[in-house]
Amino acid sequence: MNNGDSNNRSAYNNMAEYYYEDIDKKPFNAYYERPATLSLIPSVDGKIVLDAGCAAGWYTNWLLNNGAQVTAIDLSPKMVKMCKKRVKGRAKIIQANLSKPLDFLKDKQFDIVLSSLTLHYILDLYSVMEEFYRILKKSGAFVFSVHHPFMDFSYFNSDNYFSTELLTDYWQTPMGKQKVQFYRRPLSKIILPLLQSGFNIDKLLEPMPTEKFKIEDSKTYKKICKNPQFLFIRAIKE
Ligand SMILES: C[S@@+](CC[C@H](N)C(=O)[O-])C[C@H]1O[C@@H](n2cnc3c(N)ncnc32)[C@H](O)[C@@H]1O
């Protein structure tokens, strides 16, 4: 386990029912992260897809509803339970740590790997991206979103942009304060593991929030219009 894993497993266990019930009503998810990620996902009809960091299964369910055959992975046993509850036996859902080799998945098994807001929990991006490259078919797509390096650098007042650091945040939730730990690293340390694994970058987004975000929460909308929160990439296995 890397430093934050046991903490995050317990925090996400605590938040699993909340994610299942409420997370998709949050403007950050519904009107910022989801539209950008969905715009990068190629047609999934008839495709074999891995949802890496599935949480309570919003994307797993979306992929299934759009014709994909899905395997989903999450570190948190309670998130796995919530994902199973949501998709009712239509996907294979596995409790596993993305920081470890995915040796239960075959070479060239998937057409698409999707990982939404999960890779900032992983210290060694080289290993996980090499694993995603291995399990993708030729021309397969790897779509992911992560915390934008600018956001964490400014929010945490970091003093060295070029260092990789484990950050600790406390999220206010209906179950009380949850301690969550993740890695901030410079942009090059997100891009270079991708290129070194053999991927080509096909698209990169620093999107604006949608108009619905403005209606729901105009103050945060204005902030995000000037301060990127997440980074979105589609890469292709050539
Ligand atoms: C922000 S949530 C992901 C949200 C989800 N993709 C969605 O869009 O609904 C992050 C998820 O990553 C999982 N996670 C954190 N570290 C992980 C690891 N090392 N391996 C696998 N999953 C991990 C957490 O348990 C949590 O469910």
The ligand as an SDF file (V2000), in Angstrom:
LIG
                    3D

 27 29  0  0  0  0  0  0  0  0999 V2000
  -13.6170   10.4100   -6.5220 C   0  0  0  0  0  0  0  0  0  0  0  0
  -13.9680    8.7060   -6.4570 S   0  0  0  0  0  0  0  0  0  0  0  0
  -14.2210    8.2360   -8.1460 C   0  0  0  0  0  0  0  0  0  0  0  0
  -15.5170    8.6430   -8.6630 C   0  0  0  0  0  0  0  0  0  0  0  0
  -16.0690    7.7800   -9.7510 C   0  0  0  0  0  0  0  0  0  0  0  0
  -15.1150    7.4580  -10.7920 N   0  0  0  0  0  0  0  0  0  0  0  0
  -17.2410    8.5320  -10.3060 C   0  0  0  0  0  0  0  0  0  0  0  0
  -17.0140    9.3160  -11.2110 O   0  0  0  0  0  0  0  0  0  0  0  0
  -18.3450    8.3860   -9.8010 O   0  0  0  0  0  0  0  0  0  0  0  0
  -12.3860    7.9680   -6.2410 C   0  0  0  0  0  0  0  0  0  0  0  0
  -12.4710    6.4660   -6.0850 C   0  0  0  0  0  0  0  0  0  0  0  0
  -11.1600    5.9500   -6.1900 O   0  0  0  0  0  0  0  0  0  0  0  0
  -11.0530    4.8580   -5.3110 C   0  0  0  0  0  0  0  0  0  0  0  0
   -9.6180    4.6440   -5.0530 N   0  0  0  0  0  0  0  0  0  0  0  0
   -8.7650    5.4010   -4.3180 C   0  0  0  0  0  0  0  0  0  0  0  0
   -7.5390    4.8580   -4.3330 N   0  0  0  0  0  0  0  0  0  0  0  0
   -7.6110    3.7280   -5.0910 C   0  0  0  0  0  0  0  0  0  0  0  0
   -6.6820    2.7190   -5.4360 C   0  0  0  0  0  0  0  0  0  0  0  0
   -5.4140    2.7740   -5.0190 N   0  0  0  0  0  0  0  0  0  0  0  0
   -7.1050    1.6790   -6.1980 N   0  0  0  0  0  0  0  0  0  0  0  0
   -8.4050    1.6070   -6.6070 C   0  0  0  0  0  0  0  0  0  0  0  0
   -9.3310    2.5430   -6.3130 N   0  0  0  0  0  0  0  0  0  0  0  0
   -8.9430    3.5920   -5.5580 C   0  0  0  0  0  0  0  0  0  0  0  0
  -11.8410    5.2990   -4.0810 C   0  0  0  0  0  0  0  0  0  0  0  0
  -12.2160    4.2080   -3.2680 O   0  0  0  0  0  0  0  0  0  0  0  0
  -13.0180    6.0240   -4.7290 C   0  0  0  0  0  0  0  0  0  0  0  0
  -14.1170    5.1850   -4.8970 O   0  0  0  0  0  0  0  0  0  0  0  0
  1  2  1  0
  2  3  1  0
  2 10  1  0
  3  4  1  0
  4  5  1  0
  5  6  1  0
  5  7  1  0
  7  8  2  0
  7  9  1  0
 10 11  1  0
 11 12  1  0
 11 26  1  0
 12 13  1  0
 13 14  1  0
 13 24  1  0
 14 15  1  0
 14 23  1  0
 15 16  2  0
 16 17  1  0
 17 18  1  0
 17 23  2  0
 18 19  1  0
 18 20  2  0
 20 21  1  0
 21 22  2  0
 22 23  1  0
 24 25  1  0
 24 26  1  0
 26 27  1  0
M  CHG  2   2   1   9  -1
M  END
$$$$
